Amino acid sequence: MRSILLVILLTIFLIPDSSAQIMNRAMKQYNLEDIKPEDIPSAATLRFMGVPEEQIEKAMEFKEGRKTIGELERDFDMINEDTSEIEVIEVPAPVIPDVVDNVDENSIFGKDYFKNTNIKIYQQSDFTKAPANYIIGPEDILSISVWGYSEYDGEFKVDSDGYIKPKDIGRIYLKGIPFERAQSLIASKFSNYLDLRNSQIAITLIYSRTITVNIVGEVENPGSYSIAAINTAFNALIAAGGINDLGSVRNIFIKRDGKTIKTLDVYEFLFNPDSREDYFLQNNDYIFVPKSAKIVRIRGEVSRPMAYELKKTEHLKALIKYAGGFKPTAITTSLHLQRYMNNQLIILDIAYDSLMKMNSNFELLGGDTIFVSKIPDILSNFVEIEGAVKRSGKFEFYEGMKVSDLLSKAEGLLEKSYTDRAYLMRVKPDLSNIYIPVKLDEVLMGSNPAADLKLQQFDKLRVFSKNEFSELYTVSIDGAVRKPGLFLYGDNMTLKDLLYFSGGLKPEAANNRIEISRIINYDESVKRGVPSMTVIEIIEIGKDLSIDFESERITLLPFDKVYVRETPDFKMQRSITITGEVKYPGLYSLKSADERMTGLIKRAGGFTKEAFVDGMKLFRSQNKTGFVFVDYEMAIKKTDSKYNYILEDGDEIMIPRLNELVKIRGHVNYPGMDTIYQINTPYLGGRRANFYINSYGAGFEREAKKARTYVQLPSGYVRNTKNFGLFKVFPKVEAGSTIVVQDKRVKKKKEKRAKEPKDPAQVNAIVASVSTSFTTLLTLYLVLRDLNR
């Protein structure tokens, strides 16, 4: 590859990374003809980036106007660089196709954007230009280059006060202003000291500061993330795994200092290329994704039949727009609406075309489903011919058309055609069918003009073949062959012939268990089959279809059935996947039918130092089992225990990285808990749930039901609070656990009972109750003492 153009492309971005992979990616994305001299920084900046002197000299020739791109291309043969091993890395921009095939009709449009694996979070080593609306902040680094009559090169970091201070220029305050405005401001300041009328200036961002963003609400992985400030709010959501099934894509709130400063709409971002819906964040900003409110589905003949989230003011027109419009096959005169109303499901018809003529809309409600029907594939101006003709099918009908005209369109009859009689099937006005005989030989010879019938629309001419009046015999083969099924029987057909027709044996075939079942014998004297007792023969054959001389002479008879049995012990490989913190993650084939979880982890090299074993999960897809609780500590103690599961085909074992955080959710007094959804605290060994709630969650809310507080361990197990009358023992917390505080249940009113006089039996019951209470208190004391050890 031509190295000087790589240098020029590299300098467009001014990112301090000159690896071959990144240069090649630039070659893929940008046109060399668009490069201008002002895009090239100074020689000092190129040296700072580690560019070789020979390439710097070539770049300066272009920058100073001494050579053009074409002249530099003629110099490329002098630079011998082998870039044949450069890896191509492409990051395509997301697109919205006009028509989408195989879409998931139950998914909500817009959420897949955040799960697109081609869209990545920008890192400092990535190629990216700062957009005009990027907000400058402390720690950003800018490069300023001036060339022409005046020369100037420098790199400046925005300090904590928001200034850069170029030598001889003075302070320039940039904090909090868009990059486009910062460029104008810097150029204005420099024009007071340098002759910019006869020079050119280039101002680029070469380093973006790192910020912390808090992502909460209905996202896959809520929490705090450290990202480069060049990332927008939508990039940050990708870092959090995207929006979950409950989250809104139309109302995404950016909160700063407790106030909502921006509301983002994914649809506006995707459908309006001129919109500035994406937004740059500042340190400690919150992205809050609430639940979606109005979900409407559309099915049938539209480009994207999916579910869509609509705003309160959006209705049928907006839904059709978001769905990509109607397909050409759509019936738009009447759409069908299914709606839940008054505790029942109803259907309504919408006269869509009439609404559009009146420039009206139709109000939609959450849960509505619109159905767009398809125009039936029914032709209305045809006649048809089928059977023993050269071209069967439907042909255009015209007034005065006759049988001979239809035969001509079908290019005539086949040699095996039966010409004594054909049938014309006609549909009568009452929709019943009538069959009209036709003498084809008279039609073809023209000997009887009356035989050449006039046709009507939808007529079908059926021409028979002589073979249809002669009996055809078949044989069949089933079992472990590549193409089982029925095959036409021929005289002297052998078993070996049939095996060839069926594609041969499969690997699992048992070559010593081929059975032939026969229910008739063919009598040569009368040339017909006569009933016979069922005969079964068992034949041995090699995998290469080799057969001994005597067996090869076994001929088949009409209607014979051949069965190729399977080897009982043959089974295909069963595979499972292990991911996460093991030394050798990936796909593994089970060695035996009873291989267990611990054995597989050992084959995978064991756990890494960062493995969070308590958070291990097993997902089983067979029979839609789903996630299975894992207690690896119990599994490793005894390898044949019930905790050490026998693995099944398709199982997936996931070992996460070490997690030293504890999450708290629910009814605690922490400020803004209803907005941030949860708080994350450090793990302190041996502590119980109430300690974390009181220490980090500011205690229980008034609505909290303390007795229903539970801890969900990383493995999925749930520990409940134990209640002993006046005493509660909260569950212990492990690293990576989630503490959930639930609200109070609605108490039922106790019915007042009339007081009745006590009899001696009641007195005895009261004494027994007091004795039982004392015993209960003593037992409670012993339990509490054991729990606190």
Solvent accessible surface area in square Angstrom, and as a share of the most:
residue,aa,sasa,rsa
1,M,102,0.46
2,R,123,0.45
3,S,2,0.01
4,I,1,0.01
5,L,2,0.01
6,L,4,0.02
7,V,2,0.01
8,I,0,0.00
9,L,0,0.00
10,L,2,0.01
11,T,0,0.00
12,I,18,0.09
13,F,7,0.03
14,L,9,0.04
15,I,11,0.06
16,P,71,0.45
17,D,35,0.18
18,S,44,0.28
19,S,48,0.31
20,A,45,0.34
21,Q,78,0.34
22,I,17,0.09
23,M,32,0.14
24,N,12,0.06
25,R,28,0.10
26,A,1,0.01
27,M,46,0.21
28,K,106,0.45
29,Q,84,0.37
30,Y,92,0.35
31,N,87,0.45
32,L,32,0.16
33,E,124,0.56
34,D,99,0.51
35,I,12,0.06
36,K,114,0.48
37,P,45,0.28
38,E,52,0.24
39,D,48,0.25
40,I,0,0.00
41,P,3,0.02
42,S,6,0.04
43,A,23,0.18
44,A,59,0.46
45,T,7,0.04
46,L,0,0.00
47,R,127,0.46
48,F,131,0.55
49,M,17,0.08
50,G,56,0.54
51,V,11,0.06
52,P,74,0.46
53,E,99,0.45
54,E,98,0.44
55,Q,19,0.08
56,I,4,0.02
57,E,102,0.46
58,K,27,0.11
59,A,0,0.00
60,M,25,0.11
61,E,20,0.09
62,F,13,0.06
63,K,12,0.05
64,E,101,0.45
65,G,61,0.59
66,R,143,0.52
67,K,58,0.24
68,T,82,0.47
69,I,20,0.10
70,G,31,0.30
71,E,62,0.28
72,L,0,0.00
73,E,60,0.27
74,R,173,0.63
75,D,22,0.11
76,F,10,0.04
77,D,125,0.65
78,M,143,0.64
79,I,22,0.11
80,N,140,0.72
81,E,71,0.32
82,D,125,0.65
83,T,27,0.16
84,S,86,0.56
85,E,158,0.71
86,I,27,0.14
87,E,92,0.41
88,V,77,0.44
89,I,48,0.24
90,E,103,0.46
91,V,50,0.29
92,P,71,0.45
93,A,78,0.61
94,P,56,0.35
95,V,126,0.72
96,I,53,0.27
97,P,63,0.40
98,D,118,0.61
99,V,82,0.47
100,V,38,0.22
101,D,113,0.58
102,N,158,0.81
103,V,34,0.20
104,D,87,0.45
105,E,67,0.30
106,N,105,0.54
107,S,28,0.18
108,I,23,0.12
109,F,19,0.08
110,G,5,0.05
111,K,15,0.06
112,D,88,0.46
113,Y,28,0.11
114,F,3,0.01
115,K,98,0.41
116,N,46,0.24
117,T,120,0.69
118,N,72,0.37
119,I,21,0.10
120,K,120,0.51
121,I,30,0.15
122,Y,79,0.30
123,Q,106,0.47
124,Q,56,0.25
125,S,53,0.34
126,D,30,0.16
127,F,19,0.08
128,T,26,0.15
129,K,113,0.48
130,A,18,0.14
131,P,54,0.34
132,A,38,0.29
133,N,45,0.23
134,Y,1,0.00
135,I,38,0.19
136,I,2,0.01
137,G,4,0.03
138,P,34,0.22
139,E,85,0.38
140,D,0,0.00
141,I,40,0.20
142,L,0,0.00
143,S,2,0.01
144,I,0,0.00
145,S,3,0.02
146,V,2,0.01
147,W,10,0.03
148,G,52,0.50
149,Y,169,0.64
150,S,14,0.09
151,E,116,0.52
152,Y,45,0.17
153,D,57,0.29
154,G,17,0.17
155,E,61,0.27
156,F,33,0.14
157,K,110,0.47
158,V,0,0.00
159,D,62,0.32
160,S,88,0.57
161,D,89,0.46
162,G,0,0.00
163,Y,57,0.22
164,I,3,0.02
165,K,144,0.61
166,P,2,0.01
167,K,158,0.67
168,D,112,0.58
169,I,17,0.09
170,G,28,0.27
171,R,143,0.52
172,I,0,0.00
173,Y,106,0.40
174,L,0,0.00
175,K,87,0.37
176,G,43,0.41
177,I,19,0.10
178,P,47,0.30
179,F,12,0.05
180,E,100,0.45
181,R,151,0.55
182,A,1,0.00
183,Q,59,0.26
184,S,72,0.46
185,L,59,0.29
186,I,0,0.00
187,A,25,0.20
188,S,62,0.40
189,K,75,0.32
190,F,0,0.00
191,S,57,0.37
192,N,112,0.57
193,Y,128,0.49
194,L,41,0.20
195,D,46,0.24
196,L,34,0.17
197,R,233,0.85
198,N,101,0.52
199,S,12,0.08
200,Q,82,0.36
201,I,42,0.21
202,A,21,0.16
203,I,12,0.06
204,T,35,0.20
205,L,15,0.07
206,I,13,0.06
207,Y,76,0.29
208,S,7,0.04
209,R,22,0.08
210,T,82,0.48
211,I,4,0.02
212,T,43,0.25
213,V,0,0.00
214,N,20,0.10
215,I,0,0.00
216,V,11,0.07
217,G,10,0.10
218,E,29,0.13
219,V,6,0.03
220,E,80,0.36
221,N,82,0.42
222,P,30,0.19
223,G,15,0.14
224,S,71,0.46
225,Y,53,0.20
226,S,85,0.55
227,I,13,0.07
228,A,8,0.06
229,A,1,0.01
230,I,10,0.05
231,N,0,0.00
232,T,17,0.10
233,A,0,0.00
234,F,2,0.01
235,N,20,0.10
236,A,1,0.01
237,L,0,0.00
238,I,25,0.13
239,A,33,0.26
240,A,0,0.00
241,G,24,0.23
242,G,0,0.00
243,I,1,0.00
244,N,32,0.16
245,D,121,0.63
246,L,101,0.50
247,G,0,0.00
248,S,1,0.01
249,V,0,0.00
250,R,5,0.02
251,N,55,0.28
252,I,0,0.00
253,F,55,0.23
254,I,0,0.00
255,K,44,0.19
256,R,53,0.19
257,D,138,0.72
258,G,75,0.72
259,K,148,0.63
260,T,65,0.38
261,I,68,0.34
262,K,57,0.24
263,T,58,0.34
264,L,0,0.00
265,D,12,0.06
266,V,0,0.00
267,Y,2,0.01
268,E,64,0.29
269,F,56,0.23
270,L,34,0.17
271,F,52,0.22
272,N,55,0.28
273,P,124,0.78
274,D,127,0.66
275,S,27,0.17
276,R,165,0.60
277,E,27,0.12
278,D,27,0.14
279,Y,59,0.23
280,F,15,0.06
281,L,2,0.01
282,Q,68,0.30
283,N,86,0.44
284,N,92,0.47
285,D,0,0.00
286,Y,78,0.30
287,I,0,0.00
288,F,36,0.15
289,V,0,0.00
290,P,28,0.17
291,K,136,0.58
292,S,26,0.17
293,A,94,0.73
294,K,22,0.09
295,I,28,0.14
296,V,0,0.00
297,R,74,0.27
298,I,0,0.00
299,R,36,0.13
300,G,32,0.31
301,E,28,0.12
302,V,0,0.00
303,S,6,0.04
304,R,10,0.04
305,P,14,0.09
306,M,13,0.06
307,A,0,0.00
308,Y,0,0.00
309,E,5,0.02
310,L,4,0.02
311,K,73,0.31
312,K,178,0.75
313,T,121,0.70
314,E,30,0.13
315,H,34,0.15
316,L,1,0.00
317,K,72,0.30
318,A,19,0.15
319,L,0,0.00
320,I,12,0.06
321,K,126,0.54
322,Y,14,0.05
323,A,0,0.00
324,G,33,0.31
325,G,20,0.20
326,F,52,0.22
327,K,65,0.28
328,P,135,0.85
329,T,50,0.29
330,A,11,0.08
331,I,52,0.27
332,T,35,0.20
333,T,88,0.51
334,S,37,0.24
335,L,0,0.00
336,H,58,0.26
337,L,0,0.00
338,Q,60,0.27
339,R,22,0.08
340,Y,155,0.59
341,M,73,0.33
342,N,122,0.63
343,N,164,0.84
344,Q,103,0.46
345,L,95,0.47
346,I,44,0.22
347,I,109,0.55
348,L,64,0.32
349,D,105,0.54
350,I,3,0.02
351,A,52,0.40
352,Y,24,0.09
353,D,47,0.24
354,S,55,0.35
355,L,27,0.14
356,M,63,0.28
357,K,177,0.75
358,M,130,0.58
359,N,122,0.62
360,S,38,0.25
361,N,68,0.35
362,F,51,0.21
363,E,109,0.49
364,L,1,0.01
365,L,76,0.38
366,G,48,0.46
367,G,32,0.31
368,D,2,0.01
369,T,22,0.13
370,I,0,0.00
371,F,69,0.29
372,V,5,0.03
373,S,40,0.26
374,K,103,0.44
375,I,83,0.42
376,P,83,0.52
377,D,124,0.64
378,I,140,0.71
379,L,99,0.49
380,S,72,0.46
381,N,79,0.41
382,F,29,0.12
383,V,0,0.00
384,E,31,0.14
385,I,0,0.00
386,E,58,0.26
387,G,37,0.35
388,A,5,0.04
389,V,9,0.05
390,K,123,0.52
391,R,122,0.44
392,S,69,0.45
393,G,27,0.26
394,K,103,0.44
395,F,27,0.11
396,E,113,0.51
397,F,30,0.12
398,Y,100,0.38
399,E,153,0.69
400,G,39,0.37
401,M,0,0.00
402,K,77,0.33
403,V,0,0.00
404,S,41,0.27
405,D,47,0.24
406,L,0,0.00
407,L,6,0.03
408,S,83,0.54
409,K,70,0.30
410,A,0,0.00
411,E,99,0.44
412,G,24,0.23
413,L,29,0.14
414,L,63,0.31
415,E,177,0.79
416,K,90,0.38
417,S,5,0.04
418,Y,70,0.27
419,T,43,0.25
420,D,77,0.40
421,R,102,0.37
422,A,0,0.00
423,Y,67,0.25
424,L,0,0.00
425,M,47,0.21
426,R,37,0.13
427,V,62,0.35
428,K,82,0.35
429,P,139,0.88
430,D,101,0.52
431,L,149,0.74
432,S,48,0.31
433,N,86,0.44
434,I,73,0.37
435,Y,133,0.51
436,I,41,0.21
437,P,67,0.42
438,V,3,0.02
439,K,97,0.41
440,L,0,0.00
441,D,46,0.24
442,E,43,0.19
443,V,12,0.07
444,L,98,0.49
445,M,142,0.64
446,G,53,0.51
447,S,79,0.51
448,N,60,0.31
449,P,111,0.70
450,A,79,0.61
451,A,14,0.11
452,D,29,0.15
453,L,53,0.26
454,K,135,0.57
455,L,9,0.04
456,Q,94,0.42
457,Q,77,0.34
458,F,84,0.35
459,D,0,0.00
460,K,50,0.21
461,L,0,0.00
462,R,70,0.26
463,V,0,0.00
464,F,45,0.19
465,S,12,0.08
466,K,114,0.48
467,N,72,0.37
468,E,89,0.40
469,F,129,0.54
470,S,61,0.40
471,E,127,0.57
472,L,110,0.55
473,Y,40,0.15
474,T,40,0.23
475,V,1,0.00
476,S,19,0.12
477,I,2,0.01
478,D,77,0.40
479,G,36,0.35
480,A,1,0.01
481,V,0,0.00
482,R,136,0.50
483,K,121,0.51
484,P,70,0.44
485,G,31,0.30
486,L,129,0.64
487,F,44,0.19
488,L,116,0.58
489,Y,38,0.15
490,G,33,0.32
491,D,127,0.66
492,N,124,0.63
493,M,13,0.06
494,T,26,0.15
495,L,1,0.00
496,K,45,0.19
497,D,55,0.29
498,L,0,0.00
499,L,0,0.00
500,Y,129,0.49
501,F,114,0.47
502,S,0,0.00
503,G,31,0.29
504,G,4,0.04
505,L,10,0.05
506,K,74,0.31
507,P,92,0.58
508,E,32,0.15
509,A,1,0.01
510,A,11,0.09
511,N,56,0.29
512,N,78,0.40
513,R,97,0.35
514,I,0,0.00
515,E,21,0.09
516,I,2,0.01
517,S,21,0.13
518,R,30,0.11
519,I,94,0.48
520,I,30,0.15
521,N,65,0.33
522,Y,61,0.23
523,D,49,0.26
524,E,112,0.50
525,S,97,0.63
526,V,80,0.46
527,K,134,0.57
528,R,145,0.53
529,G,24,0.23
530,V,50,0.29
531,P,125,0.79
532,S,39,0.25
533,M,163,0.73
534,T,78,0.45
535,V,63,0.36
536,I,105,0.53
537,E,59,0.27
538,I,90,0.46
539,I,10,0.05
540,E,124,0.56
541,I,8,0.04
542,G,21,0.20
543,K,110,0.47
544,D,110,0.57
545,L,18,0.09
546,S,55,0.36
547,I,25,0.12
548,D,86,0.45
549,F,144,0.60
550,E,119,0.53
551,S,17,0.11
552,E,71,0.32
553,R,155,0.57
554,I,36,0.18
555,T,61,0.36
556,L,1,0.00
557,L,38,0.19
558,P,2,0.01
559,F,79,0.33
560,D,1,0.00
561,K,96,0.40
562,V,1,0.00
563,Y,67,0.26
564,V,2,0.01
565,R,97,0.36
566,E,104,0.47
567,T,53,0.31
568,P,121,0.76
569,D,129,0.67
570,F,78,0.32
571,K,160,0.68
572,M,135,0.60
573,Q,138,0.61
574,R,59,0.22
575,S,34,0.22
576,I,1,0.01
577,T,40,0.23
578,I,0,0.00
579,T,48,0.28
580,G,41,0.40
581,E,25,0.11
582,V,5,0.03
583,K,121,0.51
584,Y,137,0.52
585,P,74,0.46
586,G,29,0.28
587,L,127,0.63
588,Y,38,0.14
589,S,51,0.33
590,L,21,0.10
591,K,151,0.64
592,S,52,0.34
593,A,74,0.57
594,D,88,0.46
595,E,16,0.07
596,R,67,0.24
597,M,0,0.00
598,T,13,0.07
599,G,30,0.28
600,L,0,0.00
601,I,3,0.02
602,K,166,0.70
603,R,79,0.29
604,A,0,0.00
605,G,27,0.26
606,G,20,0.19
607,F,51,0.21
608,T,38,0.22
609,K,197,0.83
610,E,73,0.33
611,A,13,0.10
612,F,13,0.05
613,V,46,0.26
614,D,76,0.40
615,G,2,0.02
616,M,2,0.01
617,K,78,0.33
618,L,0,0.00
619,F,70,0.29
620,R,40,0.14
621,S,59,0.38
622,Q,69,0.31
623,N,147,0.75
624,K,191,0.81
625,T,72,0.42
626,G,17,0.16
627,F,131,0.55
628,V,31,0.18
629,F,102,0.43
630,V,6,0.03
631,D,42,0.22
632,Y,28,0.11
633,E,111,0.50
634,M,73,0.32
635,A,0,0.00
636,I,91,0.46
637,K,138,0.59
638,K,126,0.53
639,T,81,0.47
640,D,91,0.47
641,S,21,0.14
642,K,163,0.69
643,Y,61,0.23
644,N,1,0.01
645,Y,52,0.20
646,I,67,0.34
647,L,1,0.00
648,E,55,0.25
649,D,53,0.28
650,G,38,0.37
651,D,1,0.00
652,E,56,0.25
653,I,0,0.00
654,M,51,0.23
655,I,2,0.01
656,P,54,0.34
657,R,152,0.55
658,L,97,0.48
659,N,48,0.25
660,E,90,0.40
661,L,86,0.43
662,V,0,0.00
663,K,57,0.24
664,I,0,0.00
665,R,63,0.23
666,G,31,0.30
667,H,57,0.25
668,V,1,0.00
669,N,73,0.37
670,Y,83,0.32
671,P,103,0.65
672,G,42,0.40
673,M,16,0.07
674,D,133,0.69
675,T,41,0.24
676,I,28,0.14
677,Y,97,0.37
678,Q,11,0.05
679,I,15,0.08
680,N,67,0.34
681,T,4,0.02
682,P,68,0.43
683,Y,63,0.24
684,L,68,0.34
685,G,56,0.54
686,G,56,0.54
687,R,114,0.42
688,R,46,0.17
689,A,0,0.00
690,N,48,0.25
691,F,58,0.24
692,Y,0,0.00
693,I,0,0.00
694,N,88,0.45
695,S,61,0.39
696,Y,71,0.27
697,G,0,0.00
698,A,59,0.45
699,G,11,0.11
700,F,31,0.13
701,E,54,0.24
702,R,214,0.78
703,E,94,0.42
704,A,7,0.05
705,K,59,0.25
706,K,95,0.40
707,A,25,0.19
708,R,65,0.24
709,T,0,0.00
710,Y,50,0.19
711,V,0,0.00
712,Q,80,0.36
713,L,18,0.09
714,P,18,0.11
715,S,14,0.09
716,G,13,0.12
717,Y,74,0.28
718,V,75,0.43
719,R,84,0.31
720,N,100,0.51
721,T,10,0.06
722,K,109,0.46
723,N,76,0.39
724,F,62,0.26
725,G,74,0.71
726,L,164,0.82
727,F,93,0.39
728,K,88,0.37
729,V,13,0.08
730,F,19,0.08
731,P,9,0.06
732,K,83,0.35
733,V,3,0.02
734,E,50,0.22
735,A,14,0.11
736,G,12,0.12
737,S,0,0.00
738,T,19,0.11
739,I,0,0.00
740,V,28,0.16
741,V,1,0.01
742,Q,51,0.23
743,D,69,0.36
744,K,112,0.47
745,R,161,0.59
746,V,147,0.84
747,K,166,0.71
748,K,187,0.79
749,K,193,0.82
750,K,192,0.81
751,E,156,0.70
752,K,201,0.85
753,R,221,0.81
754,A,92,0.71
755,K,201,0.85
756,E,130,0.58
757,P,128,0.81
758,K,142,0.60
759,D,69,0.36
760,P,106,0.66
761,A,69,0.54
762,Q,71,0.31
763,V,78,0.45
764,N,105,0.54
765,A,63,0.49
766,I,83,0.42
767,V,96,0.55
768,A,58,0.45
769,S,64,0.41
770,V,97,0.56
771,S,66,0.42
772,T,86,0.50
773,S,58,0.38
774,F,138,0.57
775,T,77,0.45
776,T,79,0.46
777,L,102,0.51
778,L,93,0.46
779,T,72,0.42
780,L,10,0.05
781,Y,128,0.49
782,L,72,0.36
783,V,47,0.27
784,L,40,0.20
785,R,110,0.40
786,D,77,0.40
787,L,54,0.27
788,N,114,0.58
789,R,195,0.71
